[in-house]
Amino acid sequence: MSIKIYHNPRCSKSRQTLKLLEENGAQAEIIEYLKTPPTAEELDTILQLLDMQPRELMRKGEAEYKATGMDNPDLDRAALIAGMVNTPKLIERPIVLANGKAALGRPPESVLAIL
């Protein structure tokens, strides 16, 4: 089984989720998305798997949300996804992909449902 985690080692929820995966015997490919952001196509697929719209996966409390204009209500899906790719700090974390499914690790235990 292939498991990926879009991880930020500075985030406590991300660290907790990774630890939970390891405790359940899951060998996850760790993608530090701030260093290696997903492509627009990958992020679009992740959003579809999560059944979320782009804004639902955005960290709206980050200063970059307004600074980059992502708070503009007129932006379409492609523009919002491009904004997250260009400013990956805006992507909520952690995201786990497994078995053709995706889960947001908030709370960390929510990822267990897709293993």
DSSP file (Angstrom, degrees, kcal/mol; ACC not computed):
  #  RESIDUE AA STRUCTURE BP1 BP2  ACC     N-H-->O    O-->H-N    N-H-->O    O-->H-N    TCO  KAPPA ALPHA  PHI   PSI    X-CA   Y-CA   Z-CA
    1    1 A M              0   0    0      0, 0.0     2,-0.5     0, 0.0    26,-0.2   0.000 360.0 360.0 360.0 130.4    0.0    0.0    0.0
    2    2 A S        -     0   0    0     26,-0.1    97,-0.6     2,-0.0     2,-0.4  -0.800 360.0-178.4 -93.2 124.6    1.4    3.4   -1.0
    3    3 A I  E     -aB  28  98A   0     24,-0.5    26,-3.4    -2,-0.5     2,-0.4  -0.983   4.9-173.9-126.2 134.6    0.9    6.1    1.6
    4    4 A K  E     -aB  29  97A   0     93,-2.3    93,-2.7    -2,-0.4     2,-0.4  -0.961   6.0-163.6-124.2 144.3    1.9    9.8    1.3
    5    5 A I  E     -aB  30  96A   0     24,-2.6    26,-2.9    -2,-0.4     2,-0.9  -0.987  15.6-146.1-128.0 124.2    1.8   12.5    3.8
    6    6 A Y  E     -aB  31  95A   0     89,-3.2    89,-1.3    -2,-0.4     2,-0.3  -0.810  42.6-175.5 -84.8 108.9    2.0   16.2    2.9
    7    7 A H  E     -a   32   0A   0     24,-2.7    26,-0.7    -2,-0.9    27,-0.5  -0.812  38.3-165.6-123.3 144.6    3.9   17.2    6.1
    8    8 A N    >   -     0   0    0     -2,-0.3     3,-2.3     3,-0.2     7,-0.3  -0.950  14.8-156.7-124.3 108.9    5.2   20.2    7.8
    9    9 A P  T 3  S+     0   0    0      0, 0.0    -1,-0.1     0, 0.0     6,-0.1   0.685  92.2  59.9 -62.1 -16.2    7.7   19.1   10.5
   10   10 A R  T 3  S+     0   0    0      4,-0.0     2,-0.5    -3,-0.0    -3,-0.0   0.549  88.3  89.1 -85.4  -7.6    7.1   22.4   12.4
   11   11 A C    <>  -     0   0    0     -3,-2.3     4,-2.4     1,-0.1     5,-0.2  -0.800  67.0-151.5 -96.8 126.3    3.3   21.7   12.8
   12   12 A S  H  > S+     0   0    0     -2,-0.5     4,-2.7     1,-0.2     5,-0.2   0.892  97.8  50.9 -64.1 -40.0    2.3   19.7   15.9
   13   13 A K  H  > S+     0   0    0      2,-0.2     4,-2.3     1,-0.2    -1,-0.2   0.889 110.7  50.0 -64.3 -37.8   -0.8   18.2   14.1
   14   14 A S  H  > S+     0   0    0     -6,-0.2     4,-2.3     2,-0.2    -2,-0.2   0.919 112.0  46.7 -66.5 -43.9    1.4   17.1   11.3
   15   15 A R  H  X S+     0   0    0     -4,-2.4     4,-2.4    -7,-0.3    -2,-0.2   0.904 112.6  50.6 -64.1 -41.2    3.9   15.5   13.6
   16   16 A Q  H  X S+     0   0    0     -4,-2.7     4,-2.3     2,-0.2    -2,-0.2   0.896 110.7  49.3 -63.7 -40.0    1.1   13.8   15.6
   17   17 A T  H  X S+     0   0    0     -4,-2.3     4,-2.4     2,-0.2    -2,-0.2   0.922 110.8  49.1 -66.5 -44.1   -0.4   12.4   12.4
   18   18 A L  H  X S+     0   0    0     -4,-2.3     4,-2.4     1,-0.2    -2,-0.2   0.916 111.8  49.4 -61.2 -43.4    3.0   11.1   11.2
   19   19 A K  H  X S+     0   0    0     -4,-2.4     4,-2.6     1,-0.2    -1,-0.2   0.902 109.7  51.8 -62.0 -41.4    3.6    9.4   14.6
   20   20 A L  H  X S+     0   0    0     -4,-2.3     4,-1.2     2,-0.2    -2,-0.2   0.903 109.0  50.2 -62.7 -42.0    0.1    7.9   14.4
   21   21 A L  H ><>S+     0   0    0     -4,-2.4     5,-2.6     1,-0.2     3,-0.6   0.943 112.3  47.4 -60.2 -47.4    0.8    6.5   11.0
   22   22 A E  H ><5S+     0   0    0     -4,-2.4     3,-1.7     1,-0.2    -2,-0.2   0.891 108.3  54.7 -62.5 -40.1    4.1    5.0   12.2
   23   23 A E  H 3<5S+     0   0    0     -4,-2.6    -1,-0.2     1,-0.3    -2,-0.2   0.759 107.1  52.3 -64.5 -24.1    2.4    3.5   15.3
   24   24 A N  T <<5S-     0   0    0     -4,-1.2    -1,-0.3    -3,-0.6    -2,-0.2   0.190 122.9-105.9 -97.6  15.8   -0.1    1.8   13.0
   25   25 A G  T < 5 +     0   0    0     -3,-1.7     2,-0.5     1,-0.2    -3,-0.2   0.609  69.8 148.0  76.3  12.6    2.7    0.2   10.9
   26   26 A A      < -     0   0    0     -5,-2.6     2,-0.9    -6,-0.2    -1,-0.2  -0.697  38.9-152.5 -86.4 128.0    2.3    2.5    8.0
   27   27 A Q        -     0   0    0     -2,-0.5   -24,-0.5   -26,-0.2     2,-0.4  -0.863  25.2-168.8 -96.6 103.2    5.4    3.4    6.0
   28   28 A A  E     -a    3   0A   0     -2,-0.9     2,-0.6   -10,-0.1   -24,-0.2  -0.737  26.2-126.3-100.6 141.5    4.6    6.8    4.5
   29   29 A E  E     -a    4   0A   0    -26,-3.4   -24,-2.6    -2,-0.4     2,-0.6  -0.754  33.3-140.9 -76.8 122.2    6.4    8.7    1.9
   30   30 A I  E     -a    5   0A   0     -2,-0.6     2,-0.6   -26,-0.2   -24,-0.2  -0.786  18.8-171.9 -94.8 121.2    7.0   12.1    3.6
   31   31 A I  E     -a    6   0A   0    -26,-2.9   -24,-2.7    -2,-0.6     2,-1.6  -0.937  16.0-151.5-113.1 110.0    6.5   15.1    1.3
   32   32 A E  E >>  -a    7   0A   0     -2,-0.6     4,-2.5   -26,-0.2     3,-1.7  -0.652  16.3-166.8 -79.4  93.1    7.6   18.3    3.0
   33   33 A Y  T 34 S+     0   0    0     -2,-1.6    -1,-0.2   -26,-0.7   -25,-0.1   0.654  79.1  63.1 -65.7 -17.8    5.2   20.4    0.9
   34   34 A L  T 34 S+     0   0    0    -27,-0.5    -1,-0.3     2,-0.2    55,-0.1   0.825 115.8  33.0 -72.5 -29.2    6.7   23.7    1.9
   35   35 A K  T <4 S+     0   0    0     -3,-1.7    -2,-0.2     1,-0.2    -1,-0.1   0.809 136.6  24.9 -89.9 -36.2    9.9   22.6    0.1
   36   36 A T  S  < S-     0   0    0     -4,-2.5    -1,-0.2    52,-0.0    -2,-0.2  -0.739  83.0-165.6-130.6  81.2    8.2   20.5   -2.6
   37   37 A P        -     0   0    0      0, 0.0    -3,-0.1     0, 0.0    48,-0.1  -0.287  28.4-101.4 -68.0 153.6    4.7   21.8   -3.1
   38   38 A P        -     0   0    0      0, 0.0     2,-0.1     0, 0.0   -32,-0.0  -0.344  39.6-108.7 -66.5 155.6    2.2   19.7   -5.1
   39   39 A T     >  -     0   0    0      1,-0.1     4,-2.7    -2,-0.0     5,-0.2  -0.315  32.8-102.6 -74.1 168.9    1.5   20.6   -8.7
   40   40 A A  H  > S+     0   0    0      1,-0.2     4,-2.3     2,-0.2     5,-0.2   0.898 125.2  50.4 -59.5 -40.3   -1.8   22.2   -9.6
   41   41 A E  H  > S+     0   0    0      2,-0.2     4,-2.2     1,-0.2    -1,-0.2   0.917 111.2  47.7 -65.5 -43.5   -2.9   18.9  -11.0
   42   42 A E  H  > S+     0   0    0      1,-0.2     4,-2.6     2,-0.2    -2,-0.2   0.922 113.1  48.2 -63.2 -43.2   -1.9   17.0   -7.8
   43   43 A L  H  X S+     0   0    0     -4,-2.7     4,-2.6     1,-0.2    -2,-0.2   0.883 109.5  52.7 -66.4 -37.7   -3.7   19.6   -5.6
   44   44 A D  H  X S+     0   0    0     -4,-2.3     4,-2.1    -5,-0.2    -1,-0.2   0.917 110.9  47.5 -62.3 -42.5   -6.8   19.4   -7.8
   45   45 A T  H  X S+     0   0    0     -4,-2.2     4,-2.6     2,-0.2    -2,-0.2   0.919 110.9  51.4 -63.8 -44.1   -6.8   15.6   -7.4
   46   46 A I  H  X S+     0   0    0     -4,-2.6     4,-2.5     1,-0.2    -2,-0.2   0.923 109.3  50.5 -58.8 -45.3   -6.3   15.9   -3.6
   47   47 A L  H  X>S+     0   0    0     -4,-2.6     5,-2.4     1,-0.2     4,-0.9   0.905 110.6  49.3 -60.5 -41.6   -9.2   18.4   -3.4
   48   48 A Q  H ><5S+     0   0    0     -4,-2.1     3,-0.5     1,-0.2    -1,-0.2   0.919 111.5  48.8 -63.5 -43.1  -11.4   16.0   -5.3
   49   49 A L  H 3<5S+     0   0    0     -4,-2.6    53,-0.5     1,-0.2    -2,-0.2   0.868 114.4  45.5 -64.7 -35.8  -10.4   13.1   -3.0
   50   50 A L  H 3<5S-     0   0    0     -4,-2.5    -1,-0.2    -5,-0.2    -2,-0.2   0.614 106.9-130.0 -79.1 -12.4  -11.1   15.2    0.0
   51   51 A D  T <<5 +     0   0    0     -4,-0.9     2,-0.3    -3,-0.5    -3,-0.2   0.932  63.8 133.1  57.7  48.1  -14.4   16.4   -1.5
   52   52 A M      < -     0   0    0     -5,-2.4    -1,-0.2    -6,-0.1    -2,-0.1  -0.893  58.1-126.0-126.5 155.4  -13.4   20.0   -0.7
   53   53 A Q    >>  -     0   0    0     -2,-0.3     3,-1.3    -3,-0.1     4,-0.7  -0.668  40.3-103.1 -90.6 156.5  -13.3   23.2   -2.5
   54   54 A P  G >4 S+     0   0    0      0, 0.0     3,-1.5     0, 0.0     4,-0.2   0.874 119.8  53.6 -50.7 -45.4  -10.0   25.1   -2.6
   55   55 A R  G >4 S+     0   0    0      1,-0.3     3,-1.2     2,-0.2     5,-0.2   0.807 100.5  62.2 -63.2 -26.8  -10.9   27.7    0.1
   56   56 A E  G <4 S+     0   0    0     -3,-1.3    -1,-0.3     1,-0.2     0, 0.0   0.731 106.6  45.4 -69.0 -20.7  -11.8   24.8    2.4
   57   57 A L  G << S+     0   0    0     -3,-1.5    35,-3.0    -4,-0.7     2,-0.3   0.271  95.3 103.1-103.9   8.4   -8.2   23.6    2.3
   58   58 A M  B <  S-D   91   0B   0     -3,-1.2     2,-1.3    33,-0.2    33,-0.2  -0.720  72.9-129.9 -98.3 144.0   -6.7   27.1    2.7
   59   59 A R    >   -     0   0    0     31,-2.8     3,-1.4    -2,-0.3     6,-0.2  -0.729  29.3-179.6 -87.7  89.8   -5.2   28.5    5.9
   60   60 A K  T 3  S+     0   0    0     -2,-1.3    -1,-0.2     1,-0.3     6,-0.1   0.638  72.0  66.3 -71.4 -14.6   -7.1   31.8    5.9
   61   61 A G  T 3  S+     0   0    0     -3,-0.1    -1,-0.3     4,-0.1     2,-0.2   0.583  77.4 103.4 -82.8  -9.7   -5.4   33.0    9.1
   62   62 A E  S X> S-     0   0    0     -3,-1.4     3,-1.6     1,-0.1     4,-0.6  -0.498  78.2-129.0 -73.7 141.9   -2.0   33.3    7.4
   63   63 A A  H >> S+     0   0    0      1,-0.3     4,-2.2    -2,-0.2     3,-0.6   0.832 107.5  64.9 -57.6 -32.6   -0.9   36.8    6.5
   64   64 A E  H 3> S+     0   0    0      1,-0.2     4,-2.3     2,-0.2     6,-0.4   0.733  85.7  72.9 -64.5 -22.7   -0.2   35.5    3.0
   65   65 A Y  H <4>S+     0   0    0     -3,-1.6     5,-1.4    -6,-0.2     6,-0.8   0.944 112.1  25.4 -59.0 -48.7   -3.9   34.8    2.4
   66   66 A K  H X<5S+     0   0    0     -4,-0.6     3,-1.5    -3,-0.6    -2,-0.2   0.876 118.8  60.0 -80.9 -39.5   -4.7   38.5    2.1
   67   67 A A  H 3<5S+     0   0    0     -4,-2.2    -2,-0.2     1,-0.3    -3,-0.2   0.826 109.5  43.4 -60.2 -33.0   -1.2   39.6    1.0
   68   68 A T  T 3<5S-     0   0    0     -4,-2.3    -1,-0.3    -5,-0.2    -2,-0.2   0.433 115.8-113.3 -93.0   0.8   -1.4   37.4   -2.1
   69   69 A G  T X 5S+     0   0    0     -3,-1.5     3,-1.7    -5,-0.1    -3,-0.2   0.605  75.1 134.2  81.6  11.2   -5.0   38.4   -2.9
   70   70 A M  T 3 < +     0   0    0     -5,-1.4    -4,-0.2    -6,-0.4    -5,-0.1   0.654  62.2  69.9 -69.7 -12.8   -6.4   34.9   -2.2
   71   71 A D  T 3   +     0   0    0     -6,-0.8    -1,-0.3    -5,-0.1    -5,-0.1   0.504  69.0 116.5 -80.0  -3.2   -9.2   36.6   -0.1
   72   72 A N    X   -     0   0    0     -3,-1.7     3,-1.6     1,-0.2    -6,-0.0  -0.546  59.3-152.1 -67.4 115.9  -10.7   37.9   -3.4
   73   73 A P  T 3  S+     0   0    0      0, 0.0    -1,-0.2     0, 0.0    -3,-0.0   0.645  89.2  66.5 -67.3 -13.4  -14.1   36.3   -3.6
   74   74 A D  T 3  S+     0   0    0      2,-0.0     2,-0.1     0, 0.0    -2,-0.1   0.548  73.2 113.1 -85.0  -6.5  -14.0   36.5   -7.4
   75   75 A L    <   -     0   0    0     -3,-1.6     2,-0.1    -6,-0.1    -6,-0.0  -0.434  60.4-139.1 -69.1 136.9  -11.1   34.0   -7.8
   76   76 A D     >  -     0   0    0     -2,-0.1     4,-2.3     1,-0.1     5,-0.2  -0.319  30.5 -90.4 -88.7 177.2  -12.1   30.8   -9.5
   77   77 A R  H  > S+     0   0    0      1,-0.2     4,-2.6     2,-0.2     5,-0.2   0.898 125.2  50.3 -54.3 -47.7  -11.0   27.3   -8.6
   78   78 A A  H  > S+     0   0    0      1,-0.2     4,-2.5     2,-0.2    -1,-0.2   0.893 110.9  48.8 -62.2 -40.3   -7.9   27.4  -10.9
   79   79 A A  H  > S+     0   0    0      2,-0.2     4,-2.0     1,-0.2    -1,-0.2   0.886 112.1  48.6 -68.2 -38.5   -6.7   30.7   -9.5
   80   80 A L  H  X S+     0   0    0     -4,-2.3     4,-1.9     2,-0.2    -2,-0.2   0.914 112.4  47.9 -67.5 -42.5   -7.1   29.5   -5.9
   81   81 A I  H  X S+     0   0    0     -4,-2.6     4,-2.3    -5,-0.2    -2,-0.2   0.925 111.3  50.9 -63.2 -43.9   -5.3   26.3   -6.7
   82   82 A A  H  X S+     0   0    0     -4,-2.5     4,-2.6     1,-0.2    -1,-0.2   0.888 107.7  54.3 -60.1 -38.8   -2.5   28.2   -8.4
   83   83 A G  H  X S+     0   0    0     -4,-2.0     4,-1.8     1,-0.2    -1,-0.2   0.882 108.9  47.3 -62.6 -39.1   -2.3   30.5   -5.3
   84   84 A M  H  < S+     0   0    0     -4,-1.9     7,-0.3     2,-0.2     6,-0.2   0.869 112.2  49.7 -70.8 -36.3   -1.8   27.5   -3.0
   85   85 A V  H  < S+     0   0    0     -4,-2.3    -2,-0.2     1,-0.2    -1,-0.2   0.918 115.2  43.5 -66.5 -42.7    0.9   26.0   -5.3
   86   86 A N  H  < S+     0   0    0     -4,-2.6    -2,-0.2     1,-0.3    -1,-0.2   0.790 128.4  29.4 -73.5 -28.2    2.7   29.4   -5.5
   87   87 A T  S >< S+     0   0    0     -4,-1.8     3,-2.5    -5,-0.2    -1,-0.3  -0.675  70.7 176.5-130.8  76.0    2.3   29.9   -1.7
   88   88 A P  G >  S+     0   0    0      0, 0.0     3,-2.0     0, 0.0    -1,-0.1   0.675  70.5  79.0 -61.6 -16.2    2.2   26.4   -0.2
   89   89 A K  G 3  S+     0   0    0      1,-0.3    -5,-0.1   -55,-0.1   -55,-0.1   0.754  85.8  64.1 -59.5 -21.7    2.1   27.9    3.3
   90   90 A L  G <  S+     0   0    0     -3,-2.5   -31,-2.8    -6,-0.2     2,-0.4   0.605  80.1  99.7 -77.7 -11.9   -1.6   28.4    2.6
   91   91 A I  B <  S-D   58   0B   0     -3,-2.0   -33,-0.2    -7,-0.3   -34,-0.0  -0.635  77.5-124.4 -81.6 126.7   -2.3   24.7    2.3
   92   92 A E        -     0   0    0    -35,-3.0    -2,-0.1    -2,-0.4    -1,-0.1  -0.355  45.1 -96.4 -65.0 149.7   -3.9   23.2    5.4
   93   93 A R  S    S+     0   0    0      1,-0.1   -86,-0.1    11,-0.1     2,-0.1  -0.902  75.7  21.3-140.1 164.2   -1.9   20.3    6.8
   94   94 A P        -     0   0    0      0, 0.0    11,-2.9     0, 0.0     2,-0.5   0.698  57.2-178.8 -84.3 156.4   -1.3   17.4    7.1
   95   95 A I  E     -BC   6 104A   0    -89,-1.3   -89,-3.2     9,-0.2     2,-0.4  -0.975   7.7-162.9-116.6 130.1   -2.9   15.6    4.2
   96   96 A V  E     -BC   5 103A   0      7,-2.9     7,-2.2    -2,-0.5     2,-0.4  -0.947   2.3-163.7-115.9 134.5   -2.5   11.8    3.9
   97   97 A L  E     +BC   4 102A   0    -93,-2.7   -93,-2.3    -2,-0.4     2,-0.3  -0.968  24.4 146.3-115.2 130.0   -3.1    9.9    0.7
   98   98 A A  E >   +BC   3 101A   0      3,-2.2     3,-2.0    -2,-0.4   -95,-0.2  -0.951  60.8   4.6-161.0 141.6   -3.7    6.1    0.9
   99   99 A N  T 3  S-     0   0    0    -97,-0.6     3,-0.1    -2,-0.3   -96,-0.1   0.824 127.8 -56.3  55.0  36.6   -5.7    3.5   -1.0
  100  100 A G  T 3  S+     0   0    0      1,-0.3    -1,-0.3     0, 0.0     2,-0.3   0.675 120.9 100.4  71.0  16.2   -7.0    6.0   -3.6
  101  101 A K  E <   -C   98   0A   0     -3,-2.0    -3,-2.2    13,-0.2     2,-0.3  -0.807  57.3-147.7-127.2 168.3   -8.4    8.2   -0.8
  102  102 A A  E     -C   97   0A   0    -53,-0.5     2,-0.3    -2,-0.3    -5,-0.2  -0.976  10.9-176.2-137.0 151.3   -7.3   11.3    1.1
  103  103 A A  E     -C   96   0A   0     -7,-2.2    -7,-2.9    -2,-0.3     2,-0.5  -0.995  24.1-130.7-146.7 144.8   -7.8   12.6    4.6
  104  104 A L  E     -C   95   0A   0     -2,-0.3     2,-2.0    -9,-0.2    -9,-0.2  -0.839  24.4-131.5 -93.0 128.3   -6.9   15.8    6.4
  105  105 A G        +     0   0    0    -11,-2.9   -88,-0.1    -2,-0.5     4,-0.1  -0.235  57.4 138.0 -80.1  51.6   -5.1   15.0    9.7
  106  106 A R  S    S+     0   0    0     -2,-2.0    -2,-0.1     1,-0.6    -1,-0.1  -0.819  87.8  17.4-134.0  93.2   -7.3   17.4   11.8
  107  107 A P  S >  S-     0   0    0      0, 0.0     3,-2.1     0, 0.0    -1,-0.6   0.578 100.9-132.8 -77.5 163.9   -7.7   15.6   14.1
  108  108 A P  G >  S+     0   0    0      0, 0.0     3,-1.7     0, 0.0     4,-0.3   0.833 102.0  65.5 -53.2 -36.5   -4.8   13.2   13.4
  109  109 A E  G >  S+     0   0    0      1,-0.3     3,-1.4     2,-0.2     4,-0.4   0.700  82.0  78.5 -62.5 -19.2   -7.0   10.2   14.1
  110  110 A S  G X  S+     0   0    0     -3,-2.1     3,-0.7     1,-0.3    -1,-0.3   0.740  83.7  63.7 -64.4 -20.4   -9.2   11.0   11.0
  111  111 A V  G X  S+     0   0    0     -3,-1.7     3,-1.5    -4,-0.3     4,-0.4   0.725  84.3  75.1 -75.7 -19.8   -6.5    9.6    8.7
  112  112 A L  G X  S+     0   0    0     -3,-1.4     3,-1.0    -4,-0.3    -1,-0.2   0.795  82.8  68.7 -62.3 -27.0   -7.0    6.1   10.2
  113  113 A A  G <  S+     0   0    0     -3,-0.7    -1,-0.3    -4,-0.4    -2,-0.2   0.727 100.7  46.3 -65.6 -21.8  -10.2    5.7    8.2
  114  114 A I  G <         0   0    0     -3,-1.5    -1,-0.2    -4,-0.2    -2,-0.2   0.471 360.0 360.0-101.7  -1.3   -8.3    5.6    4.9
  115  115 A L    <         0   0    0     -3,-1.0    -1,-0.2    -4,-0.4    -2,-0.1   0.479 360.0 360.0 -80.2 360.0   -5.7    3.1    5.9
